[in-house]
Amino acid sequence: MLAYTYMGKDHFGLVRKGKPVLESPDDAIVKVTLASICTSDLHIKHGSVPRAVPGVTVGHEMVGIVEQTGSNVHKVRRGDRVAVNVETFCGKCFFCRHGYVNNCTDPDGGWALGCRIDGGQAEYVRVPHADQGLSIIPDSVSDEQAVFVGDILSTGYWAAKISEIDEGDTVLIIAAGPTGVCTLLCTMMKCPKRIIVCEKNPDRADFIRKHYPDILVTVPDGCKEFVMRNSDHDGADRVIEAAGSDESFRLAWDSARPNAIVTIVAMYDTPQILPLPEMYGKNLIFKTGGVDGCDCDRILDLITDGKIDTTPLITHRFALEDIDEAYRIFENRLDGVIKVVVRIP
């Protein structure tokens, strides 16, 4: 089968590999029908994910059709159309029982697919702990509607959940990339008093204004002052940081009111520093990633009910054979790209 593979730092390649086989009675083999490219894939490409294994098939956003299941798999069966969770988790360890599935202690626990074990930018993928990692897609939901459920939409849902958003809050979301937009959609369901999105890219800022006209939009330069003018308590009550730069990290805590919650969902290429003398007295609560992706079934219900729609994020579509070009456009943010999907024959 064809599989897009991490060959080494700064080098991905489309190669032929053997079709995966069941390695455990908890496994399932899924025929991938649609996959997507994530910014986390770029972090792997550029060597920013030390646990990523050279030779691994990349990709952790995907949907497909169950082809084979192990004897311990009961949730899905051959022929089911499924969304694949970015995380694999046993459901039994201390962390899983408390909902912290990103920290599952199983050898394949946490973010394994497309990082430590072969992922889904390929014709087939083996999914460990399939009863936890697969969600059946309702017939009324398309592949494109479901493809982000297991990763960026789970991240947005999780970010909104742990941010403890109240109806009287001002929420600042930093960055209107794919994760930021998914976070926005899930924050909107919390019905805060106001939501502000900070985005420096004019095309992405216009995307927010076009699709979500009730959302306030600002740019990094002057963001803090904008938030101060449009909040009730000298800053945002809740800040969700989805950009991942030194500047956005500082902007996140600096734009928060005293005693606010700052939720970090971005991945960073460099360490961040807490300038505690400047923060003294703000009494901030920081909550950090990665995502605990254990709400995929609930998210699919919300999509079915028409409460979440991420299809406007899909701006480009490619076949697997053209995935190099898909990466070129996505990585360099060409042609107004927001999210790319890859069709698998």
Secondary structure as the mmCIF struct_conf table of DSSP 4:
data_model
#
loop_
_struct_conf.conf_type_id
_struct_conf.id
_struct_conf.beg_label_comp_id
_struct_conf.beg_label_asym_id
_struct_conf.beg_label_seq_id
_struct_conf.end_label_comp_id
_struct_conf.end_label_asym_id
_struct_conf.end_label_seq_id
STRN STRN1 LEU A 2 GLY A 8
TURN_TY1_P TURN_TY1_P1 LYS A 9 ASP A 10
STRN STRN2 HIS A 11 ARG A 16
HELX_LH_PP_P HELX_LH_PP_P1 GLY A 18 PRO A 20
BEND BEND1 SER A 24 SER A 24
TURN_TY1_P TURN_TY1_P2 PRO A 25 ASP A 26
STRN STRN3 ALA A 28 SER A 36
HELX_RH_AL_P HELX_RH_AL_P1 THR A 39 LYS A 45
TURN_TY1_P TURN_TY1_P3 HIS A 46 GLY A 47
TURN_TY1_P TURN_TY1_P4 PRO A 50 ARG A 51
HELX_LH_PP_P HELX_LH_PP_P2 ALA A 52 VAL A 53
TURN_TY1_P TURN_TY1_P5 PRO A 54 GLY A 55
HELX_LH_PP_P HELX_LH_PP_P3 VAL A 56 VAL A 56
STRN STRN4 THR A 57 THR A 57
HELX_LH_PP_P HELX_LH_PP_P4 VAL A 58 VAL A 58
STRN STRN5 GLU A 61 THR A 69
TURN_TY1_P TURN_TY1_P6 SER A 71 ASN A 72
BEND BEND2 LYS A 75 LYS A 75
TURN_TY1_P TURN_TY1_P7 ARG A 78 GLY A 79
STRN STRN6 ARG A 81 VAL A 84
HELX_LH_PP_P HELX_LH_PP_P5 ASN A 85 ASN A 85
BEND BEND3 VAL A 86 VAL A 86
STRN STRN7 GLU A 87 THR A 88
BEND BEND4 GLY A 91 GLY A 91
BEND BEND5 CYS A 93 CYS A 93
HELX_RH_AL_P HELX_RH_AL_P2 PHE A 94 ARG A 97
TURN_TY1_P TURN_TY1_P8 HIS A 98 GLY A 99
HELX_RH_3T_P HELX_RH_3T_P1 VAL A 101 ASN A 103
BEND BEND6 ASP A 106 ASP A 106
TURN_TY1_P TURN_TY1_P9 PRO A 107 ASP A 108
STRN STRN8 GLY A 110 TRP A 111
STRN STRN9 LEU A 113 LEU A 113
TURN_TY1_P TURN_TY1_P10 GLY A 114 ARG A 116
STRN STRN10 ILE A 117 ILE A 117
BEND BEND7 GLY A 120 GLN A 121
STRN STRN11 ALA A 122 ALA A 122
BEND BEND8 GLU A 123 GLU A 123
STRN STRN12 TYR A 124 VAL A 127
BEND BEND9 PRO A 128 HIS A 129
HELX_RH_AL_P HELX_RH_AL_P3 ALA A 130 GLY A 133
STRN STRN13 LEU A 134 ILE A 136
HELX_LH_PP_P HELX_LH_PP_P6 ILE A 137 PRO A 138
TURN_TY1_P TURN_TY1_P11 ASP A 139 SER A 140
BEND BEND10 VAL A 141 VAL A 141
HELX_RH_AL_P HELX_RH_AL_P4 ASP A 143 ALA A 146
TURN_TY1_P TURN_TY1_P12 VAL A 147 ASP A 151
HELX_RH_AL_P HELX_RH_AL_P5 ILE A 152 ILE A 162
TURN_TY1_P TURN_TY1_P13 SER A 163 GLU A 164
TURN_TY1_P TURN_TY1_P14 GLU A 167 GLY A 168
STRN STRN14 THR A 170 ILE A 174
BEND BEND11 GLY A 177 GLY A 177
HELX_RH_AL_P HELX_RH_AL_P6 PRO A 178 MET A 188
TURN_TY1_P TURN_TY1_P15 MET A 189 LYS A 190
BEND BEND12 LYS A 193 LYS A 193
STRN STRN15 ARG A 194 CYS A 198
HELX_RH_AL_P HELX_RH_AL_P7 PRO A 202 HIS A 211
TURN_TY1_P TURN_TY1_P16 PRO A 213 ASP A 214
BEND BEND13 ILE A 215 ILE A 215
STRN STRN16 LEU A 216 THR A 218
BEND BEND14 PRO A 220 PRO A 220
TURN_TY1_P TURN_TY1_P17 ASP A 221 GLY A 222
HELX_RH_AL_P HELX_RH_AL_P8 CYS A 223 ARG A 229
TURN_TY1_P TURN_TY1_P18 ASN A 230 ASN A 230
BEND BEND15 ASP A 232 GLY A 235
STRN STRN17 ALA A 236 GLU A 241
BEND BEND16 ALA A 243 ALA A 243
BEND BEND17 SER A 245 SER A 245
HELX_RH_AL_P HELX_RH_AL_P9 ASP A 246 ASP A 254
TURN_TY1_P TURN_TY1_P19 SER A 255 SER A 255
STRN STRN18 ALA A 256 ILE A 264
BEND BEND18 ASP A 269 THR A 270
HELX_RH_AL_P HELX_RH_AL_P10 LEU A 276 MET A 279
TURN_TY1_P TURN_TY1_P20 TYR A 280 LYS A 282
STRN STRN19 ILE A 285 THR A 288
BEND BEND19 GLY A 290 GLY A 290
HELX_RH_AL_P HELX_RH_AL_P11 CYS A 296 THR A 304
TURN_TY1_P TURN_TY1_P21 ASP A 305 GLY A 306
BEND BEND20 LYS A 307 LYS A 307
HELX_RH_3T_P HELX_RH_3T_P2 THR A 311 LEU A 313
STRN STRN20 ILE A 314 ALA A 319
HELX_RH_3T_P HELX_RH_3T_P3 LEU A 320 ASP A 322
HELX_RH_AL_P HELX_RH_AL_P12 ILE A 323 GLU A 331
TURN_TY1_P TURN_TY1_P22 ASN A 332 ARG A 333
TURN_TY1_P TURN_TY1_P23 ASP A 335 GLY A 336
BEND BEND21 ILE A 338 ILE A 338
STRN STRN21 LYS A 339 ARG A 343
#
